[in-house]
């Protein structure tokens, strides 16, 4: 799952704050010295005014960020078709990701995991004929216990939870694969990539909020959508629905008709 909200998951992003250093102007007020010519008193800019200006500019900047669509350039122009090559060592796996996708892998030396991520990215790229927008970095790290993944739109980083993709996953990789549980990990990986894609068609407000427009779109099929996507969490806002539909579409293929209609109305690509 993703915290977005990402802001990631997203995913929730804390608003920026401005630290203002208060200046004591008391010792400097009305200290003009007259050397024979009359001097006009200097106007003082109070700390409160400075803080007000800073907060005002911060609010304007935050508004622009929240309301704008994000259209970052791809890290690397992808080929329409890429052949997956299984690496024999972690250095080769990291090099494959960098050279073919422009993606930096930070997977704590986990070779099986790195090969699996690379193969997943190959499939994703080939299905979209090289048009998918990939993150700059994919890394395994500690996240909150209830999160399997997270996306940071500012750094374009996909974070995968250590307790879900870490050393235990690497050790038991073949067992997880034989049990058919790799698909769950794949959905998580694609879901976080989907958050980055959603921001190119919408904005952060729609990413993290259940807007009236979005509620209207899913009003006639909320129950079916909830069941198909795997829970109410994935229908609570446009960003989560978009990311999960994208993940399911890329991992499983054709969507049910009702879900496909929602996908198109919220700006679905591919």
C-alpha positions in Angstrom: 0.0 0.0 0.0 1.0 3.5 -0.3 1.0 6.5 1.8 0.5 9.4 -0.3 -0.1 9.4 0.1 2.5 9.9 -1.2 2.4 13.5 0.2 3.9 9.5 -0.7 2.6 7.5 0.2 3.2 10.2 -1.0 2.8 9.0 0.8 1.6 12.2 3.0 3.8 15.3 2.5 4.2 17.7 5.3 3.8 21.4 4.3 7.0 23.4 4.2 7.7 25.8 7.1 9.7 28.9 7.2 12.0 29.5 10.2 12.2 33.3 10.8 15.0 34.6 13.0 13.5 37.3 15.2 15.6 40.5 15.3 15.5 42.9 18.2 15.1 46.3 16.8 14.6 48.1 20.1 18.2 49.2 20.4 18.3 50.6 16.9 15.1 52.6 16.8 15.3 56.4 16.7 19.1 56.4 16.9 19.6 58.8 14.0 22.4 61.2 14.7 22.2 64.8 13.4 25.5 66.1 11.9 24.0 69.5 11.0 21.5 68.5 8.4 18.0 67.4 9.2 17.5 63.6 8.7 14.3 61.9 7.9 13.5 59.1 10.4 14.1 55.6 8.9 11.1 53.3 8.7 11.5 50.0 10.5 10.4 46.7 9.0 9.1 44.7 11.9 9.7 41.0 12.4 6.0 40.4 12.1 5.9 42.0 8.7 8.8 39.9 7.5 7.1 36.8 8.8 3.9 37.8 7.1 5.6 38.3 3.7 7.4 35.0 4.0 4.3 33.1 4.9 2.4 34.8 2.1 5.1 33.8 -0.5 5.1 30.3 1.0 1.4 30.0 0.6 1.5 31.1 -3.0 4.3 28.6 -3.8 2.4 25.8 -2.0 -0.7 26.7 -4.0 1.2 26.5 -7.3 2.7 23.1 -6.3 -0.7 21.7 -5.1 -2.6 22.7 -8.2 -0.1 22.2 -11.0 0.3 19.0 -13.1 3.8 17.6 -12.9 5.4 16.8 -16.2 8.9 15.8 -15.5 11.1 14.6 -18.3 12.0 10.9 -18.4 15.2 10.1 -16.7 16.1 8.2 -19.8 14.5 7.7 -23.2 13.5 4.1 -23.2 13.7 1.7 -26.2 10.5 0.4 -27.5 11.7 -3.1 -26.7 14.3 -4.2 -24.1 15.6 -7.7 -23.6 16.0 -8.7 -20.0 19.4 -10.1 -19.1 19.8 -11.8 -15.7 22.8 -10.5 -13.8 25.3 -12.8 -12.1 26.3 -10.2 -9.5 24.8 -7.2 -7.9 27.1 -4.8 -9.8 25.8 -6.0 -13.1 22.2 -5.8 -11.9 22.7 -2.2 -10.8 24.4 -1.4 -14.1 21.5 -3.0 -16.1 19.0 -0.7 -14.4 21.1 2.4 -14.9 21.9 1.8 -18.5 18.5 0.6 -19.7 16.1 2.7 -17.5 18.2 5.5 -15.9 17.1 4.0 -12.5 19.3 3.9 -9.5 18.9 0.6 -7.6 19.6 0.6 -3.9 18.6 -2.9 -2.7 21.2 -3.7 0.0 23.1 -6.1 -2.2 20.1 -8.4 -2.8 20.9 -9.9 -6.2 17.6 -12.0 -6.6 15.6 -8.9 -5.7 17.5 -6.7 -8.1 17.1 -9.1 -11.0 13.3 -9.4 -10.2 13.0 -5.6 -10.2 14.8 -5.3 -13.5 12.7 -7.9 -15.1 9.6 -6.2 -13.8 10.7 -2.9 -15.3 11.5 -4.5 -18.6 8.0 -5.9 -18.8 6.5 -2.6 -17.8 8.6 -0.7 -20.4 7.8 -3.2 -23.2 4.1 -3.1 -22.5 4.1 0.6 -22.9 6.5 0.6 -25.8 9.0 2.6 -23.8 6.6 5.4 -22.9 6.2 4.8 -19.2 7.6 7.4 -16.8 9.9 5.6 -14.5 11.3 6.8 -11.1 14.9 8.0 -10.7 15.5 5.7 -7.8 14.1 2.5 -6.3 15.4 1.6 -2.9 14.6 -0.8 0.0 14.4 1.0 3.3 12.5 1.1 6.6 8.9 2.3 6.4 5.9 2.4 8.8 4.7 -1.1 9.7 1.5 -0.7 7.7 3.2 0.4 4.5 4.6 -1.9 1.8 5.7 1.0 -0.4 5.9 4.7 -0.8 6.5 7.3 -3.5 8.2 10.6 -3.1 7.3 13.0 -6.0 9.9 15.6 -5.1 12.9 13.1 -5.5 10.9 10.7 -7.8 11.9 7.8 -5.5 10.1 4.6 -5.0 10.6 3.2 -1.5 10.0 -0.5 -0.8 9.5 -1.6 2.7 12.4 -3.5 4.3 10.0 -5.9 6.1 8.3 -6.8 2.8 11.2 -6.6 0.3 14.3 -7.0 2.5 16.6 -9.9 3.5 13.8 -12.3 4.3 12.3 -11.8 0.8 15.7 -12.3 -0.7 16.3 -15.5 1.3 12.9 -17.0 0.6 12.6 -15.7 -3.0 12.2 -19.1 -4.6 9.6 -20.2 -2.0 7.7 -16.9 -2.5 7.8 -17.5 -6.2 6.6 -21.1 -6.0 3.7 -20.0 -3.8 2.6 -17.5 -6.4 3.1 -14.6 -4.1 5.4 -12.6 -6.3 2.4 -11.0 -7.9 1.6 -9.2 -4.7 5.1 -7.6 -4.7 4.7 -6.8 -8.3 1.5 -4.9 -7.7 3.2 -2.9 -4.9 6.1 -2.0 -7.2 3.9 -0.9 -10.1 1.5 0.9 -7.7 4.2 3.2 -6.5 5.4 3.9 -10.0 1.7 4.6 -10.8 1.7 7.4 -8.3 4.4 9.2 -10.3 2.5 8.7 -13.5 -0.8 10.1 -12.0 0.9 13.4 -11.2 1.5 13.9 -14.9 -2.3 13.9 -15.5 -3.5 15.5 -12.3 -2.2 17.4 -9.3 -1.4 16.7 -5.7 -4.8 17.7 -4.3 -6.4 15.0 -6.5 -3.6 12.7 -5.6 -4.4 12.7 -1.9 -8.0 13.8 -1.6 -11.4 12.2 -2.4 -12.6 15.1 -4.5 -16.3 15.6 -5.4 -15.4 15.0 -9.1 -13.7 11.7 -8.3 -16.6 10.6 -6.0 -19.0 11.2 -8.8 -17.0 9.2 -11.2 -17.0 6.1 -9.0 -20.4 6.5 -7.5 -22.1 3.9 -9.7 -19.4 1.2 -9.3 -17.7 1.9 -5.9 -18.4 -1.6 -4.6 -17.1 -3.4 -7.7 -14.1 -1.1 -7.8 -13.3 -1.7 -4.1 -13.5 -5.5 -4.6 -11.4 -5.5 -7.7 -8.7 -3.3 -6.4 -8.4 -5.1 -3.1 -10.1 -2.9 -0.4 -11.6 0.5 0.4 -8.1 2.0 0.8 -7.6 1.9 -2.9 -10.8 3.8 -3.7 -10.5 6.6 -1.0 -9.0 9.1 -3.4 -8.1 9.5 -7.1 -4.4 9.0 -6.6 -4.8 5.6 -4.9 -7.4 4.4 -7.4 -5.2 5.5 -10.3 -2.0 3.8 -8.9 -3.8 0.6 -8.1 -5.6 0.4 -11.4 -2.3 1.0 -13.2 -0.6 -1.7 -11.2 -3.4 -4.2 -11.9 -3.6 -3.3 -15.6 0.2 -3.7 -16.1 0.5 -6.9 -14.0 -2.7 -8.7 -15.1 -3.8 -7.2 -18.4 -7.3 -6.3 -19.5 -9.5 -4.5 -16.9 -13.1 -5.1 -16.2 -15.3 -2.8 -18.3 -16.5 -0.7 -15.2 -12.9 -0.3 -14.0 -11.7 0.6 -17.5 -14.3 3.4 -17.6 -13.0 4.8 -14.3 -9.5 4.5 -15.6 -10.2 6.6 -18.7 -12.1 9.3 -16.7 -9.3 9.9 -14.3 -6.7 10.2 -17.0 -5.5 6.7 -17.4 -2.6 6.0 -19.8 -1.6 2.9 -21.7 
